Amino acid sequence: MSAYLPTVPTGTIPLDEDYRNLQANFQQLDTSFGVDHYAFSSQTNNGLHNKVTTPVIVGAAHPLTTTNVPQFYAMEQTANLGVLQFSKGPPVGALQVASTPVTSYQSILTGVTLNTASDLNILDFNGFGKAYGRFMLLSTSTFTTNTTIDCSVFFNGATFEFKNPGSANFRVNNAGTVLVVRSTFGVAVNDIFWTLQLMRVN
């Protein structure tokens, strides 16, 4: 809980007695502003952001923009999508601009292993009316000799379409509504690093 006291100064206590409360308020302002910002007391970068933290937006729907000011916010559109950062531009005439996901999905830092002739699940698109994006993969496994995939992914709410999904033995595919990387190799493929960049989700 903040130690800031909005009733200070009270006007009924002499300032030479109330100064400690005033000092405490200024100290608390410095602390509060210092969250995600450089503090008031910082001699460099004063007033600038250090990072931006956006708690999940209140409500189940994307906000509507009513002015020429774009918005940046966090939202969990569906449970399987999780919490993402979104950006939304101002309306064009009477039309609302679609919200754009800013967060990309990434594989773990150490890379993942795809077992012999199996699927590596990436994301379940169940509940999306329309979605598209870009899926990129690099495997530094000695077996695949630096295999790369750069695939466009389209989902219409029921079926997928892929552009440049990869090779016959190692490719982007789907298992129902789940986007997967599918291997038909007779050995495990390790050191896989991937990124899914969603450009639109409805």
ZAMARGU-4260 file (C-alpha; in steps of 0.2 Angstrom, whole numbers, plus 5000, padded with zeros to 4 digits):
<rodrens>
0) 5000/5000/5000 | 5006/5017/4996 | 5012/5028/5010 | 5007/5044/5001 | 4995/5055/5012
5) 4984/5065/5000 | 4978/5076/5015 | 4996/5083/5018 | 4998/5097/5021 | 4982/5098/5031
10) 4982/5117/5033 | 4979/5116/5051 | 4996/5110/5056 | 5011/5122/5055 | 5023/5118/5041
15) 5037/5118/5053 | 5028/5103/5061 | 5021/5095/5045 | 5037/5095/5035 | 5041/5077/5039
20) 5025/5072/5032 | 5029/5082/5016 | 5046/5074/5015 | 5038/5057/5016 | 5025/5062/5002
25) 5039/5067/4991 | 5049/5052/4995 | 5034/5041/4990 | 5031/5051/4974 | 5049/5047/4969
30) 5046/5029/4973 | 5030/5027/4964 | 5036/5037/4949 | 5051/5026/4949 | 5041/5011/4944
35) 5044/5008/4926 | 5052/5025/4925 | 5068/5033/4930 | 5064/5041/4947 | 5061/5060/4950
40) 5078/5060/4959 | 5087/5052/4944 | 5101/5064/4937 | 5100/5056/4920 | 5085/5051/4910
45) 5074/5060/4921 | 5055/5057/4917 | 5059/5044/4904 | 5052/5026/4904 | 5064/5012/4910
50) 5051/4999/4904 | 5032/4998/4901 | 5022/4986/4911 | 5003/4984/4906 | 4992/4974/4918
55) 4978/4964/4909 | 4965/4976/4903 | 4948/4976/4912 | 4935/4967/4902 | 4934/4954/4889
60) 4934/4964/4873 | 4947/4974/4865 | 4945/4993/4868 | 4937/5005/4855 | 4948/5020/4850
65) 4938/5036/4849 | 4952/5048/4846 | 4967/5050/4836 | 4978/5042/4850 | 4984/5024/4847
70) 4983/5012/4862 | 4995/4999/4869 | 4988/4986/4881 | 4989/4968/4888 | 4974/4956/4885
75) 4970/4938/4886 | 4959/4936/4871 | 4958/4917/4873 | 4965/4905/4886 | 4975/4896/4874
80) 4983/4912/4867 | 4987/4918/4884 | 4991/4936/4889 | 4998/4946/4874 | 5003/4964/4872
85) 4992/4972/4858 | 4993/4989/4849 | 4978/4997/4841 | 4978/5012/4830 | 4965/5026/4829
90) 4949/5023/4819 | 4949/5027/4800 | 4933/5037/4798 | 4919/5027/4806 | 4929/5010/4805
95) 4938/5003/4820 | 4956/4997/4816 | 4960/4979/4821 | 4970/4976/4836 | 4988/4970/4832
100) 4997/4957/4843 | 5014/4964/4848 | 5020/4949/4858 | 5028/4934/4848 | 5028/4916/4854
105) 5046/4909/4856 | 5053/4892/4859 | 5063/4890/4875 | 5081/4898/4876 | 5090/4881/4875
110) 5080/4875/4860 | 5069/4860/4860 | 5069/4842/4853 | 5057/4834/4841 | 5056/4815/4844
115) 5057/4802/4831 | 5043/4804/4818 | 5032/4815/4829 | 5023/4832/4831 | 5030/4847/4840
120) 5014/4857/4846 | 5016/4876/4844 | 4999/4884/4847 | 4980/4878/4847 | 4970/4890/4836
125) 4954/4884/4843 | 4942/4899/4846 | 4950/4910/4833 | 4938/4916/4820 | 4953/4922/4809
130) 4971/4922/4811 | 4987/4924/4801 | 5005/4926/4804 | 5023/4920/4801 | 5031/4905/4808
135) 5050/4904/4807 | 5061/4889/4813 | 5080/4885/4814 | 5087/4868/4818 | 5106/4868/4822
140) 5105/4849/4824 | 5120/4841/4815 | 5107/4829/4808 | 5097/4842/4799 | 5112/4853/4795
145) 5105/4870/4799 | 5087/4867/4792 | 5077/4883/4791 | 5058/4886/4789 | 5050/4903/4785
150) 5031/4899/4783 | 5016/4910/4781 | 5001/4903/4791 | 4983/4907/4788 | 4968/4900/4798
155) 4950/4904/4793 | 4942/4897/4809 | 4942/4879/4804 | 4956/4875/4792 | 4974/4880/4789
160) 4984/4886/4774 | 5003/4886/4773 | 5015/4895/4761 | 5032/4888/4761 | 5029/4875/4775
165) 5046/4866/4773 | 5052/4850/4767 | 5043/4833/4765 | 5051/4826/4780 | 5051/4842/4791
170) 5037/4854/4789 | 5024/4865/4797 | 5008/4857/4798 | 4992/4855/4809 | 4984/4842/4819
175) 4966/4848/4819 | 4966/4866/4826 | 4984/4864/4833 | 4999/4872/4823 | 5013/4859/4824
180) 5030/4855/4817 | 5029/4838/4810 | 5044/4826/4807 | 5045/4810/4798 | 5063/4808/4801
185) 5069/4791/4809 | 5079/4800/4822 | 5076/4814/4835 | 5079/4831/4829 | 5086/4843/4843
190) 5092/4861/4844 | 5076/4868/4837 | 5072/4886/4839 | 5056/4894/4833 | 5046/4910/4833
195) 5027/4912/4829 | 5023/4930/4825 | 5005/4933/4825 | 4999/4948/4814 | 4981/4947/4816
200) 4969/4937/4828 | 4950/4939/4828
</rodrens>
